Amino acid sequence: MTDVIKEDQVLDCSGMLCPMPVVKTSKAMKELQAGQVLKMIATDPGAPPDMEAWSRQTGNELLRSTTENGKFIFYLKKK
Amino acid sequence: MSKSDPNAPKRLALIASKGTLDWAYPPFILATAAGAMGWEVGVFFTFYGLTLLKPDLSASVSPLGNPAMPMKMPFGPEGFQNIAWPMPNLLMANVPGFEALATTLMKQTFKNKGVASIEELRDMAIELDVRMIGCQMTMDVFGFKREDFIKECEIGGAATFLEYAADADVQLFV
């Protein structure tokens, strides 16, 4: 049983291919305050490795990366 | 590393030298992705790549000279869409309208699959403060004027780009 992460904002990137999930995520994160969490949903199979790289490069922590019903769900904490 | 400022963000320096639809994608995809990662990005648009800075993008793709291009149909059942049609040879590519057809098919396939258009990617790049440098020499050669290009770009030469690229972490020629 994993802890429930409460998001402050949801971004649905379903149906979008590279580089849109990263670009949209970066845009959405700019609207958040430090410490707030963005839940991002994607269907692009390239999204999991890309979001990990994006998190490492920007310093915004990837709290969790999961798959639900064929969709990739990411929880990102604004630094 | 010749970076003058150790705290400066990472930097990507690209050269975009081709103006066809297929080759317009790599520089804009890399530029926007890097911008989204907080990197500084500069793109030098030279030779045929310079046309990617025109207000109205009319990039097309030619099947001729692209023998590995998988041609797909953007409509019909999935099995039909997944068929890789044989690449047209010199004869077929010479049929009037074939290039326009190939361009339409590629644009529609990309759109169906969720790939942003070149226009959208360029707007995104502008929003991410990507530095776009149009090549002065190419302008002179092909007879372009400053007002033929979007206002967001600047005009410069090889030295302008090289100075920027010298401090870049990643430099690529497309």
gemmi code that builds the backbone of each chain (N, CA, C; Angstrom):
import gemmi

chains = {
    "A": [
        ("MET", (0.855, -1.201, 0.000), (0.000, 0.000, 0.000), (0.887, 1.246, 0.000)),
        ("THR", (0.714, 2.031, -1.013), (1.525, 3.258, -1.087), (0.733, 4.450, -0.569)),
        ("ASP", (1.460, 5.416, -0.080), (0.815, 6.622, 0.428), (0.103, 7.361, -0.694)),
        ("VAL", (-0.953, 8.016, -0.327), (-1.694, 8.809, -1.308), (-0.995, 10.173, -1.446)),
        ("ILE", (-0.730, 10.545, -2.684), (-0.120, 11.857, -2.910), (-1.226, 12.796, -3.363)),
        ("LYS", (-1.320, 13.920, -2.702), (-2.364, 14.878, -3.069), (-1.779, 15.906, -4.035)),
        ("GLU", (-2.409, 15.979, -5.203), (-1.882, 16.931, -6.181), (-2.575, 18.293, -6.067)),
        ("ASP", (-1.871, 19.328, -6.474), (-2.437, 20.678, -6.473), (-2.972, 21.042, -7.848)),
        ("GLN", (-2.469, 20.352, -8.855), (-2.856, 20.659, -10.231), (-2.771, 19.373, -11.057)),
        ("VAL", (-3.666, 19.236, -12.041), (-3.634, 18.064, -12.919), (-3.415, 18.519, -14.355)),
        ("LEU", (-2.539, 17.813, -15.050), (-2.267, 18.120, -16.457), (-2.421, 16.837, -17.256)),
        ("ASP", (-3.335, 16.861, -18.219), (-3.566, 15.671, -19.030), (-2.894, 15.821, -20.394)),
        ("CYS", (-1.853, 15.024, -20.620), (-1.137, 15.061, -21.903), (-1.456, 13.807, -22.725)),
        ("SER", (-2.604, 13.196, -22.469), (-2.990, 11.998, -23.213), (-3.051, 12.306, -24.701)),
        ("GLY", (-2.511, 11.396, -25.499), (-2.560, 11.552, -26.955), (-1.433, 12.393, -27.522)),
        ("MET", (-0.658, 13.038, -26.658), (0.439, 13.877, -27.162), (1.734, 13.085, -27.243)),
        ("LEU", (2.501, 13.385, -28.280), (3.812, 12.741, -28.421), (4.925, 13.745, -28.113)),
        ("CYS", (6.126, 13.224, -27.996), (7.333, 14.001, -27.726), (7.427, 15.188, -28.678)),
        ("PRO", (7.775, 16.375, -28.256), (8.196, 16.751, -26.893), (7.078, 17.374, -26.061)),
        ("MET", (5.817, 17.257, -26.511), (4.740, 18.004, -25.859), (4.548, 17.700, -24.375)),
        ("PRO", (4.592, 16.419, -23.926), (4.421, 16.193, -22.482), (5.443, 16.961, -21.628)),
        ("VAL", (6.699, 16.994, -22.046), (7.721, 17.740, -21.281), (7.468, 19.245, -21.358)),
        ("VAL", (7.141, 19.716, -22.564), (6.931, 21.150, -22.747), (5.724, 21.625, -21.932)),
        ("LYS", (4.620, 20.859, -22.003), (3.402, 21.226, -21.256), (3.652, 21.142, -19.748)),
        ("THR", (4.411, 20.121, -19.329), (4.710, 19.961, -17.902), (5.505, 21.165, -17.404)),
        ("SER", (6.512, 21.539, -18.175), (7.354, 22.664, -17.773), (6.519, 23.938, -17.644)),
        ("LYS", (5.585, 24.117, -18.578), (4.714, 25.288, -18.566), (3.805, 25.268, -17.320)),
        ("ALA", (3.228, 24.092, -17.052), (2.312, 23.960, -15.912), (3.049, 24.166, -14.592)),
        ("MET", (4.295, 23.698, -14.519), (5.063, 23.810, -13.287), (5.378, 25.265, -12.946)),
        ("LYS", (5.493, 26.096, -14.003), (5.802, 27.504, -13.770), (4.672, 28.201, -13.024)),
        ("GLU", (3.440, 27.659, -13.140), (2.277, 28.259, -12.487), (2.191, 27.870, -11.008)),
        ("LEU", (2.944, 26.831, -10.612), (2.848, 26.329, -9.225), (3.819, 27.042, -8.291)),
        ("GLN", (3.514, 26.941, -6.990), (4.404, 27.468, -5.950), (5.361, 26.351, -5.541)),
        ("ALA", (6.493, 26.727, -4.959), (7.458, 25.727, -4.478), (6.774, 24.774, -3.500)),
        ("GLY", (7.003, 23.479, -3.689), (6.428, 22.482, -2.791), (5.110, 21.902, -3.283)),
        ("GLN", (4.467, 22.597, -4.228), (3.193, 22.082, -4.755), (3.440, 20.937, -5.729)),
        ("VAL", (2.395, 20.103, -5.898), (2.551, 18.885, -6.699), (1.677, 18.908, -7.948)),
        ("LEU", (2.283, 18.541, -9.053), (1.563, 18.433, -10.327), (1.387, 16.956, -10.651)),
        ("LYS", (0.141, 16.588, -10.991), (-0.113, 15.227, -11.472), (-0.211, 15.318, -12.984)),
        ("MET", (0.656, 14.577, -13.666), (0.646, 14.619, -15.124), (0.279, 13.242, -15.660)),
        ("ILE", (-0.641, 13.235, -16.623), (-1.087, 11.989, -17.227), (-0.646, 11.974, -18.690)),
        ("ALA", (-0.029, 10.871, -19.127), (0.426, 10.779, -20.518), (0.171, 9.382, -21.063)),
        ("THR", (0.117, 9.290, -22.397), (-0.032, 7.979, -23.036), (1.187, 7.645, -23.886)),
        ("ASP", (2.072, 8.619, -24.075), (3.273, 8.399, -24.878), (4.226, 7.455, -24.135)),
        ("PRO", (4.554, 6.307, -24.728), (5.454, 5.354, -24.042), (6.846, 5.943, -23.784)),
        ("GLY", (7.158, 7.057, -24.446), (8.453, 7.701, -24.227), (8.426, 8.602, -23.000)),
        ("ALA", (7.232, 8.818, -22.444), (7.106, 9.755, -21.323), (7.848, 9.311, -20.052)),
        ("PRO", (7.764, 8.026, -19.625), (8.464, 7.678, -18.376), (9.962, 8.004, -18.361)),
        ("PRO", (10.760, 7.565, -19.352), (12.168, 7.957, -19.306), (12.365, 9.465, -19.471)),
        ("ASP", (11.521, 10.097, -20.283), (11.661, 11.536, -20.508), (11.341, 12.345, -19.254)),
        ("MET", (10.328, 11.928, -18.505), (9.985, 12.678, -17.297), (11.056, 12.507, -16.227)),
        ("GLU", (11.684, 11.316, -16.206), (12.793, 11.116, -15.258), (13.954, 12.057, -15.603)),
        ("ALA", (14.269, 12.136, -16.894), (15.351, 13.015, -17.337), (14.995, 14.477, -17.057)),
        ("TRP", (13.733, 14.836, -17.333), (13.284, 16.211, -17.107), (13.411, 16.573, -15.625)),
        ("SER", (13.025, 15.620, -14.768), (13.106, 15.838, -13.324), (14.562, 16.036, -12.886)),
        ("ARG", (15.461, 15.197, -13.389), (16.891, 15.328, -13.045), (17.449, 16.664, -13.528)),
        ("GLN", (17.066, 17.060, -14.729), (17.620, 18.284, -15.316), (17.087, 19.550, -14.662)),
        ("THR", (15.821, 19.525, -14.227), (15.220, 20.744, -13.681), (15.269, 20.783, -12.160)),
        ("GLY", (15.499, 19.615, -11.522), (15.554, 19.589, -10.067), (14.184, 19.491, -9.415)),
        ("ASN", (13.125, 19.403, -10.243), (11.783, 19.188, -9.703), (11.629, 17.685, -9.452)),
        ("GLU", (11.337, 17.328, -8.200), (11.358, 15.913, -7.819), (10.196, 15.118, -8.425)),
        ("LEU", (10.538, 13.956, -8.991), (9.511, 13.029, -9.478), (9.156, 12.132, -8.297)),
        ("LEU", (8.033, 12.433, -7.644), (7.652, 11.703, -6.427), (7.227, 10.289, -6.751)),
        ("ARG", (6.501, 10.132, -7.857), (6.034, 8.795, -8.227), (5.743, 8.728, -9.722)),
        ("SER", (6.036, 7.552, -10.283), (5.755, 7.309, -11.691), (5.067, 5.954, -11.772)),
        ("THR", (3.799, 5.942, -12.166), (3.054, 4.676, -12.196), (2.311, 4.509, -13.508)),
        ("THR", (1.756, 3.324, -13.696), (0.933, 3.049, -14.874), (-0.451, 2.608, -14.395)),
        ("GLU", (-1.468, 3.268, -14.900), (-2.851, 2.895, -14.558), (-3.657, 2.798, -15.837)),
        ("ASN", (-4.254, 1.630, -16.069), (-5.091, 1.416, -17.261), (-4.422, 1.901, -18.546)),
        ("GLY", (-3.163, 1.557, -18.697), (-2.456, 1.923, -19.919), (-2.026, 3.377, -19.986)),
        ("LYS", (-2.257, 4.133, -18.912), (-1.814, 5.532, -18.897), (-0.660, 5.688, -17.911)),
        ("PHE", (0.230, 6.593, -18.211), (1.367, 6.847, -17.331), (1.034, 8.051, -16.450)),
        ("ILE", (1.193, 7.846, -15.154), (0.862, 8.915, -14.202), (2.140, 9.362, -13.478)),
        ("PHE", (2.353, 10.656, -13.438), (3.542, 11.208, -12.776), (3.119, 12.227, -11.722)),
        ("TYR", (3.803, 12.168, -10.585), (3.601, 13.184, -9.556), (4.909, 13.949, -9.427)),
        ("LEU", (4.857, 15.230, -9.715), (6.064, 16.049, -9.719), (5.952, 17.186, -8.713)),
        ("LYS", (6.987, 17.295, -7.892), (6.970, 18.339, -6.868), (7.838, 19.510, -7.299)),
        ("LYS", (7.236, 20.679, -7.286), (7.970, 21.888, -7.700), (9.052, 22.232, -6.674)),
        ("LYS", (10.245, 22.489, -7.171), (11.351, 22.786, -6.239), (11.326, 24.245, -5.796)),
    ],
    "B": [
        ("MET", (36.011, 22.820, -19.991), (34.792, 23.633, -20.095), (35.164, 25.112, -20.084)),
        ("SER", (34.686, 25.796, -21.064), (35.084, 27.204, -21.176), (33.995, 28.140, -20.667)),
        ("LYS", (33.073, 27.596, -19.877), (31.972, 28.434, -19.392), (32.468, 29.542, -18.481)),
        ("SER", (32.075, 30.743, -18.818), (32.532, 31.864, -18.003), (31.778, 31.913, -16.670)),
        ("ASP", (30.502, 31.510, -16.678), (29.713, 31.526, -15.453), (29.372, 30.090, -15.036)),
        ("PRO", (29.949, 29.622, -13.894), (29.714, 28.235, -13.494), (28.264, 27.953, -13.098)),
        ("ASN", (27.518, 29.006, -12.770), (26.122, 28.802, -12.371), (25.144, 28.929, -13.542)),
        ("ALA", (25.665, 29.152, -14.722), (24.798, 29.318, -15.883), (24.075, 28.003, -16.188)),
        ("PRO", (22.845, 28.088, -16.714), (22.140, 26.845, -17.078), (22.846, 26.148, -18.239)),
        ("LYS", (22.496, 24.886, -18.453), (23.079, 24.175, -19.591), (22.659, 24.869, -20.877)),
        ("ARG", (23.462, 24.687, -21.885), (23.184, 25.381, -23.137), (23.223, 24.420, -24.321)),
        ("LEU", (22.241, 24.604, -25.229), (22.164, 23.810, -26.455), (22.308, 24.745, -27.647)),
        ("ALA", (23.224, 24.410, -28.544), (23.416, 25.197, -29.760), (23.151, 24.303, -30.965)),
        ("LEU", (22.169, 24.702, -31.775), (21.785, 23.889, -32.934), (21.997, 24.660, -34.227)),
        ("ILE", (22.326, 23.913, -35.270), (22.326, 24.493, -36.608), (21.214, 23.798, -37.376)),
        ("ALA", (20.254, 24.566, -37.886), (19.168, 24.012, -38.695), (19.456, 24.386, -40.148)),
        ("SER", (19.861, 23.385, -40.942), (20.306, 23.704, -42.303), (19.352, 23.204, -43.383)),
        ("LYS", (18.249, 22.572, -42.963), (17.326, 22.016, -43.970), (15.914, 22.533, -43.747)),
        ("GLY", (15.210, 22.790, -44.841), (13.905, 23.429, -44.712), (12.713, 22.561, -45.050)),
        ("THR", (12.943, 21.260, -45.263), (11.801, 20.410, -45.585), (11.078, 20.008, -44.299)),
        ("LEU", (9.837, 19.581, -44.458), (8.991, 19.256, -43.302), (9.650, 18.225, -42.382)),
        ("ASP", (10.183, 17.165, -42.983), (10.791, 16.106, -42.170), (11.998, 16.607, -41.380)),
        ("TRP", (12.811, 17.461, -42.016), (14.015, 17.946, -41.341), (13.764, 19.181, -40.482)),
        ("ALA", (12.562, 19.729, -40.554), (12.229, 20.873, -39.701), (11.947, 20.388, -38.281)),
        ("TYR", (11.520, 19.154, -38.160), (11.161, 18.633, -36.834), (12.313, 18.528, -35.842)),
        ("PRO", (13.434, 17.865, -36.199), (14.481, 17.666, -35.182), (14.935, 18.939, -34.452)),
        ("PRO", (15.268, 20.035, -35.167), (15.710, 21.202, -34.397), (14.632, 21.771, -33.481)),
        ("PHE", (13.381, 21.807, -33.950), (12.326, 22.395, -33.115), (11.972, 21.481, -31.937)),
        ("ILE", (12.016, 20.162, -32.145), (11.730, 19.237, -31.041), (12.825, 19.353, -29.982)),
        ("LEU", (14.074, 19.343, -30.411), (15.189, 19.437, -29.457), (15.209, 20.793, -28.760)),
        ("ALA", (14.936, 21.849, -29.520), (14.960, 23.191, -28.937), (13.887, 23.343, -27.859)),
        ("THR", (12.668, 22.867, -28.142), (11.587, 23.027, -27.167), (11.805, 22.114, -25.958)),
        ("ALA", (12.293, 20.889, -26.197), (12.529, 19.976, -25.076), (13.612, 20.539, -24.156)),
        ("ALA", (14.678, 21.064, -24.739), (15.761, 21.644, -23.938), (15.266, 22.873, -23.187)),
        ("GLY", (14.471, 23.697, -23.872), (13.907, 24.877, -23.226), (13.032, 24.487, -22.040)),
        ("ALA", (12.278, 23.390, -22.215), (11.402, 22.905, -21.143), (12.211, 22.362, -19.968)),
        ("MET", (13.459, 21.998, -20.204), (14.313, 21.498, -19.124), (15.104, 22.634, -18.477)),
        ("GLY", (14.798, 23.845, -18.890), (15.457, 24.995, -18.284), (16.798, 25.340, -18.918)),
        ("TRP", (17.084, 24.730, -20.065), (18.350, 25.030, -20.743), (18.211, 26.317, -21.558)),
        ("GLU", (19.346, 26.930, -21.822), (19.416, 28.033, -22.783), (19.537, 27.402, -24.153)),
        ("VAL", (18.795, 27.916, -25.126), (18.838, 27.316, -26.455), (19.024, 28.373, -27.528)),
        ("GLY", (19.914, 28.094, -28.455), (20.095, 28.964, -29.606), (20.108, 28.115, -30.864)),
        ("VAL", (19.384, 28.567, -31.901), (19.370, 27.838, -33.167), (19.805, 28.774, -34.286)),
        ("PHE", (20.779, 28.308, -35.052), (21.260, 29.074, -36.197), (20.604, 28.503, -37.446)),
        ("PHE", (19.755, 29.310, -38.100), (19.027, 28.848, -39.294), (19.808, 29.295, -40.523)),
        ("THR", (20.347, 28.313, -41.225), (21.194, 28.653, -42.362), (20.808, 27.851, -43.604)),
        ("PHE", (21.224, 28.331, -44.759), (20.851, 27.724, -46.032), (19.347, 27.435, -46.088)),
        ("TYR", (18.938, 26.229, -46.414), (17.498, 25.985, -46.597), (16.748, 26.056, -45.275)),
        ("GLY", (17.479, 25.919, -44.184), (16.846, 26.013, -42.865), (16.310, 27.406, -42.587)),
        ("LEU", (16.858, 28.404, -43.272), (16.444, 29.787, -43.048), (14.947, 29.987, -43.311)),
        ("THR", (14.396, 29.225, -44.246), (12.975, 29.392, -44.587), (12.059, 29.020, -43.411)),
        ("LEU", (12.610, 28.323, -42.410), (11.799, 27.967, -41.234), (11.523, 29.187, -40.355)),
        ("LEU", (12.125, 30.326, -40.709), (11.879, 31.552, -39.948), (10.892, 32.472, -40.655)),
        ("LYS", (10.324, 31.993, -41.780), (9.323, 32.802, -42.468), (8.025, 32.778, -41.668)),
        ("PRO", (7.249, 33.863, -41.722), (5.996, 33.897, -40.949), (5.057, 32.733, -41.327)),
        ("ASP", (4.912, 32.487, -42.625), (4.076, 31.376, -43.066), (4.965, 30.208, -43.440)),
        ("LEU", (4.848, 29.145, -42.656), (5.687, 27.975, -42.912), (5.058, 27.140, -44.016)),
        ("SER", (5.828, 26.888, -45.058), (5.283, 26.088, -46.150), (6.151, 24.859, -46.373)),
        ("ALA", (6.752, 24.371, -45.277), (7.649, 23.227, -45.398), (6.916, 22.014, -45.968)),
        ("SER", (7.525, 21.383, -46.950), (6.937, 20.171, -47.520), (7.991, 19.075, -47.498)),
        ("VAL", (7.562, 17.880, -47.858), (8.492, 16.761, -47.844), (8.496, 16.097, -49.208)),
        ("SER", (9.668, 15.748, -49.690), (9.758, 15.093, -50.979), (10.110, 13.621, -50.808)),
        ("PRO", (9.327, 12.735, -51.420), (9.658, 11.326, -51.337), (10.928, 11.021, -52.120)),
        ("LEU", (11.229, 11.891, -53.093), (12.408, 11.683, -53.918), (13.661, 11.963, -53.087)),
        ("GLY", (14.583, 11.040, -53.072), (15.796, 11.234, -52.303), (15.629, 10.880, -50.839)),
        ("ASN", (14.464, 10.344, -50.473), (14.219, 9.883, -49.108), (13.837, 8.402, -49.154)),
        ("PRO", (14.746, 7.556, -49.616), (14.371, 6.158, -49.875), (13.924, 5.384, -48.640)),
        ("ALA", (14.302, 5.833, -47.447), (13.929, 5.087, -46.244), (12.652, 5.617, -45.598)),
        ("MET", (12.031, 6.602, -46.242), (10.830, 7.203, -45.652), (9.666, 6.217, -45.671)),
        ("PRO", (9.120, 5.877, -44.484), (7.973, 4.973, -44.496), (6.726, 5.776, -44.843)),
        ("MET", (6.075, 5.435, -45.907), (4.889, 6.194, -46.299), (3.671, 5.480, -45.753)),
        ("LYS", (2.895, 6.211, -44.932), (1.720, 5.632, -44.290), (0.489, 6.424, -44.659)),
        ("MET", (-0.645, 5.715, -44.674), (-1.914, 6.390, -44.942), (-2.543, 6.841, -43.623)),
        ("PRO", (-2.980, 8.099, -43.557), (-3.517, 8.615, -42.292), (-4.994, 8.302, -42.071)),
        ("PHE", (-5.569, 7.375, -42.859), (-7.004, 7.088, -42.699), (-7.216, 5.588, -42.859)),
        ("GLY", (-8.442, 5.152, -42.606), (-8.775, 3.736, -42.758), (-8.458, 2.955, -41.504)),
        ("PRO", (-8.763, 1.642, -41.541), (-8.522, 0.796, -40.363), (-7.037, 0.721, -40.004)),
        ("GLU", (-6.768, 0.366, -38.748), (-5.386, 0.390, -38.247), (-4.440, -0.443, -39.108)),
        ("GLY", (-4.899, -1.623, -39.519), (-4.060, -2.495, -40.337), (-3.640, -1.817, -41.624)),
        ("PHE", (-4.586, -1.080, -42.203), (-4.316, -0.342, -43.443), (-3.348, 0.807, -43.192)),
        ("GLN", (-3.554, 1.486, -42.052), (-2.690, 2.623, -41.710), (-1.260, 2.187, -41.451)),
        ("ASN", (-1.101, 0.954, -40.990), (0.235, 0.479, -40.640), (1.026, -0.066, -41.825)),
        ("ILE", (0.366, -0.152, -42.977), (1.088, -0.647, -44.161), (2.146, 0.383, -44.564)),
        ("ALA", (3.385, -0.083, -44.745), (4.430, 0.813, -45.251), (4.420, 0.705, -46.767)),
        ("TRP", (3.912, 1.739, -47.411), (3.800, 1.724, -48.867), (5.183, 1.820, -49.485)),
        ("PRO", (5.376, 1.127, -50.614), (6.704, 1.189, -51.231), (7.048, 2.618, -51.625)),
        ("MET", (8.294, 2.977, -51.377), (8.725, 4.327, -51.691), (8.720, 4.557, -53.183)),
        ("PRO", (8.186, 5.686, -53.595), (8.130, 5.959, -55.025), (9.520, 6.127, -55.615)),
        ("ASN", (9.677, 5.677, -56.812), (10.956, 5.846, -57.484), (10.968, 7.176, -58.242)),
        ("LEU", (12.003, 7.389, -58.955), (12.179, 8.640, -59.705), (10.953, 8.940, -60.575)),
        ("LEU", (10.420, 7.899, -61.185), (9.288, 8.054, -62.091), (8.050, 8.563, -61.361)),
        ("MET", (7.708, 7.861, -60.260), (6.500, 8.236, -59.511), (6.635, 9.609, -58.876)),
        ("ALA", (7.844, 9.890, -58.342), (8.046, 11.166, -57.661), (7.941, 12.332, -58.632)),
        ("ASN", (8.018, 12.027, -59.925), (7.917, 13.082, -60.929), (6.473, 13.385, -61.313)),
        ("VAL", (5.546, 12.567, -60.837), (4.139, 12.819, -61.136), (3.739, 14.144, -60.496)),
        ("PRO", (3.133, 15.056, -61.271), (2.758, 16.348, -60.691), (1.845, 16.160, -59.478)),
        ("GLY", (2.114, 16.895, -58.425), (1.282, 16.820, -57.234), (1.702, 15.740, -56.251)),
        ("PHE", (2.684, 14.927, -56.648), (3.068, 13.834, -55.745), (3.683, 14.346, -54.457)),
        ("GLU", (4.494, 15.403, -54.572), (5.132, 15.947, -53.378), (4.092, 16.556, -52.442)),
        ("ALA", (3.105, 17.227, -53.039), (2.028, 17.817, -52.237), (1.258, 16.714, -51.525)),
        ("LEU", (1.037, 15.601, -52.233), (0.310, 14.474, -51.646), (1.103, 13.885, -50.484)),
        ("ALA", (2.401, 13.663, -50.708), (3.248, 13.091, -49.661), (3.274, 14.008, -48.438)),
        ("THR", (3.301, 15.324, -48.685), (3.322, 16.304, -47.589), (2.019, 16.243, -46.797)),
        ("THR", (0.896, 16.195, -47.526), (-0.411, 16.116, -46.863), (-0.506, 14.851, -46.026)),
        ("LEU", (-0.058, 13.737, -46.594), (-0.134, 12.467, -45.872), (0.710, 12.502, -44.605)),
        ("MET", (1.915, 13.065, -44.721), (2.791, 13.105, -43.547), (2.213, 14.023, -42.475)),
        ("LYS", (1.726, 15.190, -42.889), (1.157, 16.129, -41.919), (-0.031, 15.503, -41.195)),
        ("GLN", (-0.899, 14.817, -41.967), (-2.089, 14.227, -41.367), (-1.721, 13.070, -40.436)),
        ("THR", (-0.767, 12.240, -40.870), (-0.335, 11.124, -40.023), (0.242, 11.649, -38.714)),
        ("PHE", (1.082, 12.673, -38.798), (1.688, 13.258, -37.599), (0.606, 13.803, -36.672)),
        ("LYS", (-0.369, 14.501, -37.268), (-1.443, 15.106, -36.471), (-2.249, 14.009, -35.769)),
        ("ASN", (-2.591, 12.961, -36.523), (-3.372, 11.853, -35.949), (-2.649, 11.206, -34.779)),
        ("LYS", (-1.324, 11.123, -34.885), (-0.547, 10.433, -33.848), (-0.259, 11.339, -32.650)),
        ("GLY", (-0.594, 12.611, -32.758), (-0.391, 13.504, -31.613), (0.916, 14.272, -31.639)),
        ("VAL", (1.511, 14.398, -32.839), (2.737, 15.190, -32.953), (2.340, 16.636, -33.245)),
        ("ALA", (2.947, 17.564, -32.558), (2.646, 18.975, -32.776), (3.108, 19.386, -34.167)),
        ("SER", (2.463, 20.414, -34.724), (2.889, 20.909, -36.038), (4.147, 21.765, -35.855)),
        ("ILE", (4.843, 22.015, -36.960), (6.043, 22.846, -36.903), (5.679, 24.251, -36.393)),
        ("GLU", (4.516, 24.754, -36.819), (4.057, 26.065, -36.354), (3.922, 26.085, -34.833)),
        ("GLU", (3.279, 25.037, -34.292), (3.081, 24.971, -32.840), (4.412, 24.892, -32.103)),
        ("LEU", (5.323, 24.070, -32.640), (6.630, 23.916, -31.994), (7.413, 25.229, -32.035)),
        ("ARG", (7.308, 25.936, -33.147), (8.037, 27.204, -33.250), (7.457, 28.230, -32.276)),
        ("ASP", (6.115, 28.288, -32.168), (5.493, 29.190, -31.193), (5.955, 28.848, -29.782)),
        ("MET", (6.037, 27.544, -29.515), (6.478, 27.070, -28.201), (7.928, 27.504, -27.950)),
        ("ALA", (8.745, 27.390, -28.978), (10.155, 27.779, -28.867), (10.267, 29.267, -28.547)),
        ("ILE", (9.429, 30.073, -29.194), (9.436, 31.517, -28.939), (9.057, 31.774, -27.488)),
        ("GLU", (8.026, 31.060, -27.033), (7.556, 31.206, -25.648), (8.653, 30.817, -24.653)),
        ("LEU", (9.485, 29.845, -25.028), (10.551, 29.366, -24.144), (11.841, 30.180, -24.307)),
        ("ASP", (11.736, 31.310, -24.995), (12.885, 32.200, -25.192), (14.049, 31.558, -25.924)),
        ("VAL", (13.734, 30.669, -26.853), (14.787, 30.093, -27.677), (15.326, 31.194, -28.587)),
        ("ARG", (16.646, 31.339, -28.596), (17.276, 32.365, -29.431), (17.358, 31.833, -30.857)),
        ("MET", (16.748, 32.547, -31.801), (16.764, 32.094, -33.192), (17.545, 33.087, -34.028)),
        ("ILE", (18.597, 32.568, -34.660), (19.473, 33.428, -35.451), (19.354, 33.051, -36.926)),
        ("GLY", (18.940, 34.000, -37.738), (18.865, 33.782, -39.178), (20.209, 34.144, -39.797)),
        ("CYS", (20.629, 33.358, -40.769), (21.950, 33.542, -41.371), (21.944, 34.686, -42.391)),
        ("GLN", (22.744, 35.704, -42.117), (22.824, 36.878, -42.977), (23.304, 36.518, -44.385)),
        ("MET", (24.308, 35.654, -44.438), (24.874, 35.282, -45.734), (23.828, 34.596, -46.607)),
        ("THR", (23.030, 33.694, -46.007), (21.982, 33.007, -46.758), (20.958, 34.025, -47.279)),
        ("MET", (20.648, 35.018, -46.436), (19.711, 36.065, -46.863), (20.234, 36.784, -48.095)),
        ("ASP", (21.515, 37.123, -48.056), (22.125, 37.833, -49.182), (22.101, 36.969, -50.446)),
        ("VAL", (22.444, 35.690, -50.278), (22.520, 34.783, -51.426), (21.156, 34.585, -52.083)),
        ("PHE", (20.131, 34.339, -51.245), (18.812, 34.047, -51.810), (17.930, 35.290, -51.969)),
        ("GLY", (18.475, 36.448, -51.628), (17.723, 37.681, -51.819), (16.588, 37.896, -50.836)),
        ("PHE", (16.763, 37.458, -49.590), (15.738, 37.699, -48.570), (16.015, 39.011, -47.850)),
        ("LYS", (14.942, 39.589, -47.301), (15.082, 40.803, -46.502), (14.700, 40.491, -45.059)),
        ("ARG", (15.127, 41.366, -44.146), (14.823, 41.166, -42.725), (13.329, 40.961, -42.495)),
        ("GLU", (12.511, 41.754, -43.219), (11.060, 41.695, -42.994), (10.409, 40.430, -43.577)),
        ("ASP", (11.203, 39.585, -44.252), (10.664, 38.316, -44.748), (10.566, 37.289, -43.611)),
        ("PHE", (11.152, 37.619, -42.458), (11.212, 36.647, -41.359), (10.499, 37.139, -40.105)),
        ("ILE", (10.185, 36.216, -39.235), (9.446, 36.585, -38.018), (10.256, 37.579, -37.183)),
        ("LYS", (9.537, 38.442, -36.486), (10.208, 39.512, -35.739), (10.997, 38.971, -34.549)),
        ("GLU", (10.631, 37.754, -34.086), (11.291, 37.181, -32.907), (12.720, 36.716, -33.179)),
        ("CYS", (13.096, 36.604, -34.447), (14.444, 36.125, -34.723), (15.411, 37.296, -34.843)),
        ("GLU", (16.681, 36.988, -34.732), (17.702, 38.000, -34.963), (18.502, 37.546, -36.174)),
        ("ILE", (19.287, 38.442, -36.729), (20.083, 38.095, -37.900), (21.556, 38.159, -37.510)),
        ("GLY", (22.297, 37.157, -37.937), (23.715, 37.147, -37.601), (24.495, 36.250, -38.548)),
        ("GLY", (25.763, 36.162, -38.287), (26.621, 35.343, -39.138), (27.272, 34.225, -38.358)),
        ("ALA", (28.227, 33.570, -38.995), (28.895, 32.422, -38.396), (29.536, 32.768, -37.054)),
        ("ALA", (30.139, 33.946, -36.965), (30.813, 34.313, -35.728), (29.827, 34.463, -34.572)),
        ("THR", (28.639, 35.001, -34.891), (27.595, 35.159, -33.866), (27.237, 33.798, -33.288)),
        ("PHE", (27.024, 32.822, -34.192), (26.659, 31.486, -33.726), (27.810, 30.825, -32.978)),
        ("LEU", (29.001, 30.922, -33.526), (30.148, 30.242, -32.908), (30.429, 30.753, -31.505)),
        ("GLU", (30.263, 32.063, -31.321), (30.495, 32.613, -29.989), (29.501, 32.005, -28.999)),
        ("TYR", (28.260, 31.857, -29.452), (27.223, 31.266, -28.604), (27.521, 29.783, -28.365)),
        ("ALA", (27.912, 29.086, -29.443), (28.148, 27.638, -29.363), (29.379, 27.294, -28.531)),
        ("ALA", (30.326, 28.216, -28.467), (31.565, 27.941, -27.724), (31.282, 27.653, -26.254)),
        ("ASP", (30.225, 28.266, -25.731), (29.875, 28.062, -24.330), (28.755, 27.039, -24.154)),
        ("ALA", (28.429, 26.304, -25.220), (27.320, 25.352, -25.144), (27.797, 23.981, -24.664)),
        ("ASP", (26.892, 23.271, -23.971), (27.186, 21.911, -23.512), (26.898, 20.901, -24.611)),
        ("VAL", (25.928, 21.231, -25.462), (25.552, 20.336, -26.554), (25.480, 21.151, -27.832)),
        ("GLN", (26.164, 20.698, -28.867), (26.093, 21.380, -30.170), (25.745, 20.338, -31.219)),
        ("LEU", (24.719, 20.637, -32.010), (24.314, 19.673, -33.039), (24.037, 20.362, -34.369)),
        ("PHE", (24.385, 19.668, -35.412), (24.117, 20.146, -36.773), (22.988, 19.299, -37.352)),
        ("VAL", (21.900, 19.958, -37.769), (20.783, 19.203, -38.347), (20.609, 19.626, -39.795)),
    ],
}
model = gemmi.Model(1)
for chain_id, residues in chains.items():
    chain = gemmi.Chain(chain_id)
    for i, (resn, *xyz) in enumerate(residues, 1):
        res = gemmi.Residue()
        res.name, res.seqid = resn, gemmi.SeqId(i, " ")
        for name, pos in zip(("N", "CA", "C"), xyz):
            atom = gemmi.Atom()
            atom.name, atom.element = name, gemmi.Element(name[0])
            atom.pos, atom.b_iso = gemmi.Position(*pos), 0.0
            res.add_atom(atom)
        chain.add_residue(res)
    model.add_chain(chain)
structure = gemmi.Structure()
structure.add_model(model)
structure.setup_entities()
